[in-house]
């Protein structure tokens, strides 16, 4: 009798891929703490992050539907970031981890 190969999908692998990036959890935490935050304010809060690293992290989190980017078409254009529902769920799940790490 021949066994069929079964592809197993581990959802934890996808989570680890997202949150293992250097700034991902810190960005999720800061946005969650502020509810809505602008790029430069976020960069000030995350001491040591470069503009390029922050931009890359924000783009990845946005493509994974964890954060939402809102552009304001004003005289001085601005952009704010907030958590999606999934991002807010992750934020509440990482709080105990951050408390434990502290």
N, C-alpha and C positions, 0 to 999 in steps of 0.2 A: 504494500500500500504506500502510495506516495503522499508525503506531507505537503500541503500548500504553505508557501511562505506567507506569514502574516506580518504586515507592517504595523508596528506599535507606535503610537504617537504619545509622547509624554508632554503634557501641557507645561510642566515645570521647566522644560528646556527653553520654551519660548519666553517664559517669564525671566529666567536667568539671563537670557541673551539681552533682554531689554534693561534690566536693573543692574547688570554687572558693569555697565559702562561707568566710567569714573564719576561723572557728574549727575547721572540720571536721578538717583534717589534724593540727592540734595536739591535738585531743581524741583522735583515733585513736592518735597517738603516745603521749600520756600514759597512756591506758588500756593500750596495749601494753607500755609500760615497767613498769607496775605489775601487770599481769595482771588485777587486780580493784581497783576504787577507788570510794570513796564520793563523793557530790556535792560536799560542802564541801572535801574533800581535793583533788579535781580542780580546784575553783575556786581554791584556794590555789596550786596548781601553775601554773595559767594566769593569771598576774597580768594584770589589766586586763579580764578578761571579767566581764560583769554576770551576775547570777543568771538574768535573763530570756534573755539571749543563749545562755548555757550550756544552759538548759532547752530552748530552741528547737533548738539544735544536737543535743543528745542525742536529742530526739524525732525529728528528721529522720534521724539515723543509725540509730536503732532501726527506723524505718519502712522504711529501705533495707536492713535486715537486716545491718548492719555491727557493731552492738553489741547486747548483751543486758542487760536490766535485771532484777535479782533483788531482790524485796522480801522482807524478813525480818519475820515477824509475831512480834515480841518485845515485851517490856515497854516498851522504847524502840525503836519501829520504825526500821528503817534500810533503805537501798537501796544496792546496789552495781552497778556497771557493769563489764562485761567484753566482750571482743571475740568475735564469732561466728567461725566458720571463715573466712567471707568477709572479715570485718574483719581477722583475723589475716593473711590473704594480702595485703590492702592494706597493712597495717602493715609487713610485710617488704619490700614493693615500694617504700615511701616512705623507708625508711631510707637508701638511697643518695642520694636526692634531698635529704634533710635534711643528710646529710654533705657533699654538694656545696655546699649553701647556706651551711653553716658555714665 
